Amino acid sequence: MRPPCELVSRFYLPQLRARITKELVEKYGWNVRQVANTLKISSTAALRYKRIIRERSRISSSFLDKLAENLASKIARNEISDEEFIRQVCSGCLILRLESDICKIHRKEIPELKNCRVCSGLFTEMESIRADRLEVIEELNSALKLLSGYSNFDLLIPEVRTNIVMCVKDPKGLQDVAAFPGRITSINGRAVALSQPEFQASKHISKILLAMNKKNQNIRASMCIKFNEEIEKAIKESKLKFVVMDRTKYDDITKFIEEALGDFDAVADPGEKNVEPVVYIFGSGAINVVERVLELAKFLEKERN
Protein backbone atom coordinates (compact mmCIF):
# COMPACT_ATOMS: atom_id res chain seq x y z
CA MET A 1 0.00 0.00 0.00
CA ARG A 2 2.99 2.31 -0.58
CA PRO A 3 2.77 4.57 -3.66
CA PRO A 4 5.88 5.51 -5.69
CA CYS A 5 5.58 9.10 -4.41
CA GLU A 6 7.42 7.93 -1.25
CA LEU A 7 10.43 6.98 -3.36
CA VAL A 8 10.29 10.27 -5.23
CA SER A 9 10.52 12.12 -1.90
CA ARG A 10 13.34 9.89 -0.63
CA PHE A 11 15.57 9.46 -3.68
CA TYR A 12 14.68 11.91 -6.44
CA LEU A 13 13.88 15.33 -4.95
CA PRO A 14 16.71 15.52 -2.35
CA GLN A 15 19.33 14.44 -4.90
CA LEU A 16 18.03 16.82 -7.57
CA ARG A 17 17.94 19.79 -5.18
CA ALA A 18 21.44 18.98 -3.93
CA ARG A 19 22.83 18.89 -7.47
CA ILE A 20 21.12 22.16 -8.39
CA THR A 21 22.62 23.72 -5.26
CA LYS A 22 26.08 22.39 -6.20
CA GLU A 23 25.80 23.92 -9.68
CA LEU A 24 24.65 27.31 -8.40
CA VAL A 25 27.29 27.50 -5.64
CA GLU A 26 30.31 26.00 -7.35
CA LYS A 27 29.71 27.00 -10.96
CA TYR A 28 27.78 30.26 -10.72
CA GLY A 29 29.17 31.61 -7.45
CA TRP A 30 25.90 31.86 -5.53
CA ASN A 31 25.92 31.75 -1.75
CA VAL A 32 23.89 29.19 0.15
CA ARG A 33 21.33 31.74 1.34
CA GLN A 34 20.59 32.78 -2.26
CA VAL A 35 20.09 29.17 -3.25
CA ALA A 36 17.86 28.45 -0.25
CA ASN A 37 15.66 31.48 -0.98
CA THR A 38 15.35 30.57 -4.67
CA LEU A 39 14.60 26.87 -4.15
CA LYS A 40 12.31 27.65 -1.16
CA ILE A 41 14.30 25.36 1.17
CA SER A 42 16.09 26.02 4.47
CA SER A 43 19.69 27.17 4.53
CA THR A 44 20.49 24.06 6.57
CA ALA A 45 19.13 21.83 3.81
CA ALA A 46 21.09 23.76 1.20
CA LEU A 47 24.32 23.45 3.22
CA ARG A 48 24.00 19.66 3.20
CA TYR A 49 24.23 19.39 -0.60
CA LYS A 50 27.70 17.74 -0.63
CA ARG A 51 26.70 15.18 1.95
CA ILE A 52 23.48 14.34 0.08
CA ILE A 53 25.33 13.89 -3.21
CA ARG A 54 27.86 11.56 -1.53
CA GLU A 55 25.03 9.32 -0.34
CA ARG A 56 24.38 6.34 -2.57
CA SER A 57 21.80 7.43 -5.08
CA ARG A 58 19.43 4.82 -6.43
CA ILE A 59 18.50 7.18 -9.26
CA SER A 60 20.76 7.44 -12.31
CA SER A 61 23.44 10.04 -11.56
CA SER A 62 23.69 11.02 -15.21
CA PHE A 63 19.93 11.65 -15.34
CA LEU A 64 20.02 13.77 -12.18
CA ASP A 65 23.17 15.68 -13.23
CA LYS A 66 21.82 16.53 -16.67
CA LEU A 67 18.49 17.77 -15.31
CA ALA A 68 20.18 19.72 -12.49
CA GLU A 69 22.64 21.39 -14.89
CA ASN A 70 19.81 22.46 -17.19
CA LEU A 71 17.68 23.85 -14.35
CA ALA A 72 20.59 25.57 -12.60
CA SER A 73 21.72 27.33 -15.78
CA LYS A 74 18.22 28.71 -16.34
CA ILE A 75 17.92 29.76 -12.68
CA ALA A 76 21.30 31.52 -12.82
CA ARG A 77 20.25 33.45 -15.95
CA ASN A 78 16.79 34.17 -14.52
CA GLU A 79 15.24 32.40 -17.51
CA ILE A 80 12.80 30.10 -15.73
CA SER A 81 9.56 30.77 -13.87
CA ASP A 82 8.40 28.84 -10.79
CA GLU A 83 5.75 27.19 -12.93
CA GLU A 84 8.22 26.06 -15.59
CA PHE A 85 10.64 24.81 -12.92
CA ILE A 86 7.90 22.66 -11.38
CA ARG A 87 6.89 21.41 -14.83
CA GLN A 88 10.40 20.19 -15.59
CA VAL A 89 10.91 18.61 -12.16
CA CYS A 90 7.56 16.80 -12.42
CA SER A 91 8.35 15.75 -15.98
CA GLY A 92 11.50 14.09 -14.69
CA CYS A 93 9.45 12.32 -12.03
CA LEU A 94 7.08 10.94 -14.67
CA ILE A 95 9.99 9.64 -16.73
CA LEU A 96 11.43 7.85 -13.69
CA ARG A 97 8.06 6.26 -12.90
CA LEU A 98 7.54 4.88 -16.40
CA GLU A 99 9.52 1.64 -16.41
CA SER A 100 12.62 3.54 -15.18
CA ASP A 101 14.52 3.92 -11.88
CA ILE A 102 11.62 4.74 -9.54
CA CYS A 103 9.58 1.94 -11.07
CA LYS A 104 12.45 -0.54 -10.64
CA ILE A 105 13.08 0.49 -7.01
CA HIS A 106 9.37 0.22 -6.24
CA ARG A 107 9.15 -3.30 -7.64
CA LYS A 108 12.32 -4.38 -5.83
CA GLU A 109 11.18 -3.03 -2.44
CA ILE A 110 7.69 -4.48 -2.81
CA PRO A 111 7.91 -7.89 -4.59
CA GLU A 112 4.11 -8.01 -4.98
CA LEU A 113 4.49 -5.20 -7.53
CA LYS A 114 6.80 -7.14 -9.88
CA ASN A 115 4.15 -7.03 -12.64
CA CYS A 116 2.74 -3.61 -11.70
CA ARG A 117 1.59 -1.38 -14.57
CA VAL A 118 -0.23 1.25 -12.52
CA CYS A 119 1.85 4.26 -13.59
CA SER A 120 1.87 3.47 -17.30
CA GLY A 121 -1.85 2.71 -17.24
CA LEU A 122 -2.61 5.82 -15.18
CA PHE A 123 -0.66 8.13 -17.50
CA THR A 124 -2.46 6.71 -20.53
CA GLU A 125 -5.78 7.29 -18.78
CA MET A 126 -4.78 10.80 -17.69
CA GLU A 127 -3.73 11.70 -21.23
CA SER A 128 -7.25 10.91 -22.39
CA ILE A 129 -8.73 12.95 -19.53
CA ARG A 130 -6.36 15.84 -20.22
CA ALA A 131 -7.28 15.88 -23.91
CA ASP A 132 -10.99 15.99 -23.06
CA ARG A 133 -10.54 18.89 -20.65
CA LEU A 134 -8.28 20.77 -23.06
CA GLU A 135 -10.95 20.39 -25.73
CA VAL A 136 -13.48 22.04 -23.41
CA ILE A 137 -11.18 25.01 -22.67
CA GLU A 138 -10.36 25.52 -26.34
CA GLU A 139 -14.01 25.39 -27.36
CA LEU A 140 -14.98 27.91 -24.68
CA ASN A 141 -12.33 30.31 -25.99
CA SER A 142 -13.55 29.82 -29.56
CA ALA A 143 -17.16 30.37 -28.48
CA LEU A 144 -16.26 33.62 -26.71
CA LYS A 145 -14.38 34.82 -29.79
CA LEU A 146 -17.47 34.11 -31.88
CA LEU A 147 -19.72 35.89 -29.39
CA SER A 148 -17.42 38.92 -29.09
CA GLY A 149 -17.81 39.50 -32.82
CA TYR A 150 -21.42 40.55 -32.19
CA SER A 151 -21.65 44.30 -31.55
CA ASN A 152 -25.11 44.48 -29.92
CA PHE A 153 -24.50 42.13 -27.01
CA ASP A 154 -26.33 44.55 -24.69
CA LEU A 155 -29.59 43.30 -26.25
CA LEU A 156 -28.92 39.89 -24.69
CA ILE A 157 -26.86 40.22 -21.54
CA PRO A 158 -28.84 40.26 -18.26
CA GLU A 159 -28.09 42.68 -15.44
CA VAL A 160 -26.50 39.86 -13.47
CA ARG A 161 -24.06 39.32 -16.36
CA THR A 162 -23.65 35.95 -18.03
CA ASN A 163 -21.34 33.02 -18.63
CA ILE A 164 -20.73 30.19 -21.04
CA VAL A 165 -20.21 26.81 -19.37
CA MET A 166 -19.23 23.48 -20.87
CA CYS A 167 -18.59 20.06 -19.38
CA VAL A 168 -16.47 17.08 -20.37
CA LYS A 169 -18.13 13.91 -21.59
CA ASP A 170 -19.75 11.94 -18.78
CA PRO A 171 -19.21 14.61 -16.09
CA LYS A 172 -19.11 13.47 -12.48
CA GLY A 173 -19.62 16.86 -10.83
CA LEU A 174 -18.74 20.56 -10.78
CA GLN A 175 -15.05 19.67 -11.16
CA ASP A 176 -15.82 18.60 -14.72
CA VAL A 177 -17.48 21.86 -15.82
CA ALA A 178 -15.51 24.86 -17.07
CA ALA A 179 -16.54 28.51 -17.37
CA PHE A 180 -15.11 32.04 -17.31
CA PRO A 181 -14.22 33.20 -13.77
CA GLY A 182 -15.91 36.49 -12.93
CA ARG A 183 -18.48 35.95 -15.68
CA ILE A 184 -18.77 37.60 -19.10
CA THR A 185 -19.68 41.27 -19.31
CA SER A 186 -20.30 43.82 -22.06
CA ILE A 187 -17.92 46.61 -23.05
CA ASN A 188 -18.99 48.92 -25.87
CA GLY A 189 -21.64 46.41 -26.84
CA ARG A 190 -19.29 43.42 -27.14
CA ALA A 191 -18.86 40.36 -24.93
CA VAL A 192 -15.71 40.43 -22.81
CA ALA A 193 -14.43 37.84 -20.32
CA LEU A 194 -12.40 38.96 -17.32
CA SER A 195 -10.07 35.94 -17.49
CA GLN A 196 -9.40 32.65 -19.24
CA PRO A 197 -11.84 29.76 -18.75
CA GLU A 198 -11.22 27.38 -15.85
CA PHE A 199 -12.87 24.33 -14.36
CA GLN A 200 -15.11 24.94 -11.32
CA ALA A 201 -15.45 28.64 -12.19
CA SER A 202 -19.25 29.04 -12.19
CA LYS A 203 -21.16 27.02 -9.63
CA HIS A 204 -24.71 28.22 -10.42
CA ILE A 205 -24.88 27.71 -14.20
CA SER A 206 -22.68 24.61 -13.92
CA LYS A 207 -25.24 22.94 -11.63
CA ILE A 208 -27.98 23.78 -14.14
CA LEU A 209 -25.92 22.29 -16.98
CA LEU A 210 -25.23 19.11 -15.01
CA ALA A 211 -28.98 18.69 -14.41
CA MET A 212 -29.60 18.97 -18.16
CA ASN A 213 -26.71 16.63 -19.01
CA LYS A 214 -28.20 14.05 -16.68
CA LYS A 215 -31.40 14.15 -18.74
CA ASN A 216 -29.57 14.24 -22.08
CA GLN A 217 -25.85 13.41 -22.34
CA ASN A 218 -25.64 15.24 -25.66
CA ILE A 219 -26.20 18.53 -23.82
CA ARG A 220 -22.73 19.72 -22.74
CA ALA A 221 -22.94 23.51 -22.71
CA SER A 222 -25.14 26.39 -21.61
CA MET A 223 -25.40 30.17 -21.48
CA CYS A 224 -27.91 32.50 -19.87
CA ILE A 225 -29.35 35.62 -21.50
CA LYS A 226 -32.16 38.08 -20.75
CA PHE A 227 -35.74 36.86 -20.75
CA ASN A 228 -38.51 39.22 -21.85
CA GLU A 229 -41.38 39.25 -24.34
CA GLU A 230 -39.08 40.07 -27.27
CA ILE A 231 -36.69 37.23 -26.50
CA GLU A 232 -39.55 34.82 -25.83
CA LYS A 233 -40.92 35.66 -29.29
CA ALA A 234 -37.46 35.20 -30.84
CA ILE A 235 -37.12 31.78 -29.18
CA LYS A 236 -40.46 30.69 -30.62
CA GLU A 237 -39.55 31.94 -34.09
CA SER A 238 -36.20 30.15 -33.95
CA LYS A 239 -38.02 26.86 -33.35
CA LEU A 240 -36.05 26.17 -30.17
CA LYS A 241 -37.97 23.98 -27.74
CA PHE A 242 -38.28 25.78 -24.44
CA VAL A 243 -40.11 25.58 -21.15
CA VAL A 244 -40.84 28.21 -18.53
CA MET A 245 -40.33 27.38 -14.86
CA ASP A 246 -43.43 27.77 -12.72
CA ARG A 247 -42.35 30.09 -9.91
CA THR A 248 -45.43 29.17 -7.86
CA LYS A 249 -44.16 25.60 -7.58
CA TYR A 250 -40.38 25.95 -7.88
CA ASP A 251 -37.71 28.32 -6.64
CA ASP A 252 -34.86 26.06 -7.73
CA ILE A 253 -34.37 25.79 -11.49
CA THR A 254 -32.18 22.72 -11.10
CA LYS A 255 -35.02 20.91 -9.38
CA PHE A 256 -37.42 22.07 -12.09
CA ILE A 257 -35.16 20.68 -14.83
CA GLU A 258 -34.84 17.34 -13.03
CA GLU A 259 -38.63 16.97 -12.85
CA ALA A 260 -39.58 18.51 -16.21
CA LEU A 261 -40.85 16.12 -18.87
CA GLY A 262 -39.68 15.91 -22.46
CA ASP A 263 -36.70 17.38 -24.30
CA PHE A 264 -36.00 21.10 -24.58
CA ASP A 265 -33.27 23.48 -25.76
CA ALA A 266 -33.92 26.30 -23.29
CA VAL A 267 -35.36 26.87 -19.83
CA ALA A 268 -36.73 30.26 -18.81
CA ASP A 269 -36.84 31.51 -15.26
CA PRO A 270 -39.54 34.25 -15.28
CA GLY A 271 -38.07 35.73 -12.12
CA GLU A 272 -39.84 37.46 -9.27
CA LYS A 273 -39.15 40.34 -6.90
CA ASN A 274 -35.38 40.80 -6.68
CA VAL A 275 -34.84 37.93 -9.14
CA GLU A 276 -34.09 38.94 -12.74
CA PRO A 277 -35.83 36.95 -15.52
CA VAL A 278 -33.29 34.94 -17.54
CA VAL A 279 -33.33 32.08 -20.01
CA TYR A 280 -30.73 29.32 -20.17
CA ILE A 281 -29.83 28.21 -23.68
CA PHE A 282 -28.41 24.68 -24.02
CA GLY A 283 -26.46 22.93 -26.75
CA SER A 284 -24.06 20.17 -27.67
CA GLY A 285 -21.07 22.43 -27.08
CA ALA A 286 -20.11 26.01 -26.32
CA ILE A 287 -19.96 27.01 -29.99
CA ASN A 288 -23.36 25.45 -30.63
CA VAL A 289 -24.83 27.45 -27.71
CA VAL A 290 -23.35 30.74 -28.94
CA GLU A 291 -24.63 30.04 -32.46
CA ARG A 292 -28.12 29.60 -31.02
CA VAL A 293 -27.81 32.81 -29.02
CA LEU A 294 -26.65 34.75 -32.09
CA GLU A 295 -29.54 33.32 -34.07
CA LEU A 296 -31.89 34.75 -31.43
CA ALA A 297 -30.10 38.08 -31.77
CA LYS A 298 -30.89 38.10 -35.50
CA PHE A 299 -34.60 37.64 -34.75
CA LEU A 300 -34.45 40.49 -32.22
CA GLU A 301 -32.79 42.89 -34.63
CA LYS A 302 -35.16 41.92 -37.43
CA GLU A 303 -38.15 42.61 -35.16
CA ARG A 304 -36.78 45.99 -34.10
CA ASN A 305 -36.10 47.03 -37.67
C-alpha positions in Angstrom: 0.0 0.0 0.0 3.0 2.3 -0.6 2.8 4.6 -3.7 5.9 5.5 -5.7 5.6 9.1 -4.4 7.4 7.9 -1.2 10.4 7.0 -3.4 10.3 10.3 -5.2 10.5 12.1 -1.9 13.3 9.9 -0.6 15.6 9.5 -3.7 14.7 11.9 -6.4 13.9 15.3 -5.0 16.7 15.5 -2.4 19.3 14.4 -4.9 18.0 16.8 -7.6 17.9 19.8 -5.2 21.4 19.0 -3.9 22.8 18.9 -7.5 21.1 22.2 -8.4 22.6 23.7 -5.3 26.1 22.4 -6.2 25.8 23.9 -9.7 24.7 27.3 -8.4 27.3 27.5 -5.6 30.3 26.0 -7.4 29.7 27.0 -11.0 27.8 30.3 -10.7 29.2 31.6 -7.5 25.9 31.9 -5.5 25.9 31.8 -1.8 23.9 29.2 0.2 21.3 31.7 1.3 20.6 32.8 -2.3 20.1 29.2 -3.2 17.9 28.5 -0.3 15.7 31.5 -1.0 15.4 30.6 -4.7 14.6 26.9 -4.1 12.3 27.6 -1.2 14.3 25.4 1.2 16.1 26.0 4.5 19.7 27.2 4.5 20.5 24.1 6.6 19.1 21.8 3.8 21.1 23.8 1.2 24.3 23.5 3.2 24.0 19.7 3.2 24.2 19.4 -0.6 27.7 17.7 -0.6 26.7 15.2 2.0 23.5 14.3 0.1 25.3 13.9 -3.2 27.9 11.6 -1.5 25.0 9.3 -0.3 24.4 6.3 -2.6 21.8 7.4 -5.1 19.4 4.8 -6.4 18.5 7.2 -9.3 20.8 7.4 -12.3 23.4 10.0 -11.6 23.7 11.0 -15.2 19.9 11.6 -15.3 20.0 13.8 -12.2 23.2 15.7 -13.2 21.8 16.5 -16.7 18.5 17.8 -15.3 20.2 19.7 -12.5 22.6 21.4 -14.9 19.8 22.5 -17.2 17.7 23.9 -14.4 20.6 25.6 -12.6 21.7 27.3 -15.8 18.2 28.7 -16.3 17.9 29.8 -12.7 21.3 31.5 -12.8 20.2 33.5 -15.9 16.8 34.2 -14.5 15.2 32.4 -17.5 12.8 30.1 -15.7 9.6 30.8 -13.9 8.4 28.8 -10.8 5.7 27.2 -12.9 8.2 26.1 -15.6 10.6 24.8 -12.9 7.9 22.7 -11.4 6.9 21.4 -14.8 10.4 20.2 -15.6 10.9 18.6 -12.2 7.6 16.8 -12.4 8.3 15.7 -16.0 11.5 14.1 -14.7 9.5 12.3 -12.0 7.1 10.9 -14.7 10.0 9.6 -16.7 11.4 7.8 -13.7 8.1 6.3 -12.9 7.5 4.9 -16.4 9.5 1.6 -16.4 12.6 3.5 -15.2 14.5 3.9 -11.9 11.6 4.7 -9.5 9.6 1.9 -11.1 12.5 -0.5 -10.6 13.1 0.5 -7.0 9.4 0.2 -6.2 9.2 -3.3 -7.6 12.3 -4.4 -5.8 11.2 -3.0 -2.4 7.7 -4.5 -2.8 7.9 -7.9 -4.6 4.1 -8.0 -5.0 4.5 -5.2 -7.5 6.8 -7.1 -9.9 4.2 -7.0 -12.6 2.7 -3.6 -11.7 1.6 -1.4 -14.6 -0.2 1.2 -12.5 1.8 4.3 -13.6 1.9 3.5 -17.3 -1.8 2.7 -17.2 -2.6 5.8 -15.2 -0.7 8.1 -17.5 -2.5 6.7 -20.5 -5.8 7.3 -18.8 -4.8 10.8 -17.7 -3.7 11.7 -21.2 -7.2 10.9 -22.4 -8.7 13.0 -19.5 -6.4 15.8 -20.2 -7.3 15.9 -23.9 -11.0 16.0 -23.1 -10.5 18.9 -20.6 -8.3 20.8 -23.1 -10.9 20.4 -25.7 -13.5 22.0 -23.4 -11.2 25.0 -22.7 -10.4 25.5 -26.3 -14.0 25.4 -27.4 -15.0 27.9 -24.7 -12.3 30.3 -26.0 -13.6 29.8 -29.6 -17.2 30.4 -28.5 -16.3 33.6 -26.7 -14.4 34.8 -29.8 -17.5 34.1 -31.9 -19.7 35.9 -29.4 -17.4 38.9 -29.1 -17.8 39.5 -32.8 -21.4 40.6 -32.2 -21.6 44.3 -31.6 -25.1 44.5 -29.9 -24.5 42.1 -27.0 -26.3 44.5 -24.7 -29.6 43.3 -26.2 -28.9 39.9 -24.7 -26.9 40.2 -21.5 -28.8 40.3 -18.3 -28.1 42.7 -15.4 -26.5 39.9 -13.5 -24.1 39.3 -16.4 -23.7 35.9 -18.0 -21.3 33.0 -18.6 -20.7 30.2 -21.0 -20.2 26.8 -19.4 -19.2 23.5 -20.9 -18.6 20.1 -19.4 -16.5 17.1 -20.4 -18.1 13.9 -21.6 -19.7 11.9 -18.8 -19.2 14.6 -16.1 -19.1 13.5 -12.5 -19.6 16.9 -10.8 -18.7 20.6 -10.8 -15.1 19.7 -11.2 -15.8 18.6 -14.7 -17.5 21.9 -15.8 -15.5 24.9 -17.1 -16.5 28.5 -17.4 -15.1 32.0 -17.3 -14.2 33.2 -13.8 -15.9 36.5 -12.9 -18.5 36.0 -15.7 -18.8 37.6 -19.1 -19.7 41.3 -19.3 -20.3 43.8 -22.1 -17.9 46.6 -23.1 -19.0 48.9 -25.9 -21.6 46.4 -26.8 -19.3 43.4 -27.1 -18.9 40.4 -24.9 -15.7 40.4 -22.8 -14.4 37.8 -20.3 -12.4 39.0 -17.3 -10.1 35.9 -17.5 -9.4 32.6 -19.2 -11.8 29.8 -18.7 -11.2 27.4 -15.8 -12.9 24.3 -14.4 -15.1 24.9 -11.3 -15.4 28.6 -12.2 -19.2 29.0 -12.2 -21.2 27.0 -9.6 -24.7 28.2 -10.4 -24.9 27.7 -14.2 -22.7 24.6 -13.9 -25.2 22.9 -11.6 -28.0 23.8 -14.1 -25.9 22.3 -17.0 -25.2 19.1 -15.0 -29.0 18.7 -14.4 -29.6 19.0 -18.2 -26.7 16.6 -19.0 -28.2 14.1 -16.7 -31.4 14.2 -18.7 -29.6 14.2 -22.1 -25.9 13.4 -22.3 -25.6 15.2 -25.7 -26.2 18.5 -23.8 -22.7 19.7 -22.7 -22.9 23.5 -22.7 -25.1 26.4 -21.6 -25.4 30.2 -21.5 -27.9 32.5 -19.9 -29.4 35.6 -21.5 -32.2 38.1 -20.8 -35.7 36.9 -20.8 -38.5 39.2 -21.9 -41.4 39.2 -24.3 -39.1 40.1 -27.3 -36.7 37.2 -26.5 -39.5 34.8 -25.8 -40.9 35.7 -29.3 -37.5 35.2 -30.8 -37.1 31.8 -29.2 -40.5 30.7 -30.6 -39.5 31.9 -34.1 -36.2 30.2 -34.0 -38.0 26.9 -33.4 -36.1 26.2 -30.2 -38.0 24.0 -27.7 -38.3 25.8 -24.4 -40.1 25.6 -21.1 -40.8 28.2 -18.5 -40.3 27.4 -14.9 -43.4 27.8 -12.7 -42.3 30.1 -9.9 -45.4 29.2 -7.9 -44.2 25.6 -7.6 -40.4 25.9 -7.9 -37.7 28.3 -6.6 -34.9 26.1 -7.7 -34.4 25.8 -11.5 -32.2 22.7 -11.1 -35.0 20.9 -9.4 -37.4 22.1 -12.1 -35.2 20.7 -14.8 -34.8 17.3 -13.0 -38.6 17.0 -12.8 -39.6 18.5 -16.2 -40.9 16.1 -18.9 -39.7 15.9 -22.5 -36.7 17.4 -24.3 -36.0 21.1 -24.6 -33.3 23.5 -25.8 -33.9 26.3 -23.3 -35.4 26.9 -19.8 -36.7 30.3 -18.8 -36.8 31.5 -15.3 -39.5 34.2 -15.3 -38.1 35.7 -12.1 -39.8 37.5 -9.3 -39.2 40.3 -6.9 -35.4 40.8 -6.7 -34.8 37.9 -9.1 -34.1 38.9 -12.7 -35.8 37.0 -15.5 -33.3 34.9 -17.5 -33.3 32.1 -20.0 -30.7 29.3 -20.2 -29.8 28.2 -23.7 -28.4 24.7 -24.0 -26.5 22.9 -26.7 -24.1 20.2 -27.7 -21.1 22.4 -27.1 -20.1 26.0 -26.3 -20.0 27.0 -30.0 -23.4 25.4 -30.6 -24.8 27.4 -27.7 -23.4 30.7 -28.9 -24.6 30.0 -32.5 -28.1 29.6 -31.0 -27.8 32.8 -29.0 -26.7 34.7 -32.1 -29.5 33.3 -34.1 -31.9 34.7 -31.4 -30.1 38.1 -31.8 -30.9 38.1 -35.5 -34.6 37.6 -34.8 -34.4 40.5 -32.2 -32.8 42.9 -34.6 -35.2 41.9 -37.4 -38.1 42.6 -35.2 -36.8 46.0 -34.1 -36.1 47.0 -37.7 
